[in-house]
Amino acid sequence: MQVTQAEIVAAIRQADVVDSPEKLRPDLKLTDQGIDSLDMFSVILALQEKYAIEISDDDIDGLHSIDQMTAYINARLN
């Protein structure tokens, strides 16, 4: 199963941290697009719940963009 950027955006939508998650650029840091650190925590929780994975604190530090989240989850699920 390959996770897509659209599925990551859906998780961001579920976390309800930004008005228009579909307008987020996948290559830019989410914090540079108006999502603060507390919102990022909500996004990480949504991803963990959606994909039934545990994301370590060390790994969280490297997940700044939709592209990074997509690659990370795909690596974890395969």
N, C-alpha and C positions, 0 to 999 in steps of 0.2 A: 504494500500500500504506500503510495507516494502522497505526502501532504503537499497541498498547493498553497500559494500565497493567498488565494481567495479564502481558504479554510482558516488561515491565520487571521485574516481580516475579520472573518466571522467570529472568531474567538475574541478579538478586540471589541467587536460590536457587542458581544455578550457581556464583556466586562464593563461596558457602558462608560468609557473613559474619554470619548471624543465624539463630537456631533456627527461627523461624516467620515467614518473609518475608511470608506472606499476611496477617499481623496488622499489618503496617506501614500507617500512615495516609499516603495519597498526597500530602496537602497539607502535612505537617510535614517539617522538615529530618530527613534520615536520621541525622545526628549527634545529634539530640535524641531519637532512638529507639534508641540503643545501637550505632550503627555508627560506629566511629572513623575517623580520617583514613586510616589504612593500609587499612582495609576499604573505604573509598570508592574508593581507588585500584584495588582488586580489582574493584569494581563497574564502574568506568569501563573497565577492560581487558575485562571480559566484554561490555560494550555495544559496544565497538569491534570485538571479534571477531565478535559475533553479527550486527552490521549492516554490517560491512566499511567502517567509517568511521574517520577520524582525528579525535579530539576535542582541540583545542588547549588548552594550559594556561590561556589566558585564558577559554575557554569552560567549562572544568572548574570554575573559580571561581564560575560562576553556576548550577551543577547541584547543588542541595541536596536536592531532593525528587523523588519519583516523578513528580509532575505536571510539574515542570520538565524532567526527563529525557525524558518522553513528548513534550512539546511540541518540545523541541530536536531529537530524532531525527526526528520527523515533518517538521519544517522542513528538515532536512538531506536527507531521502530524497525530498522532493517538489520 
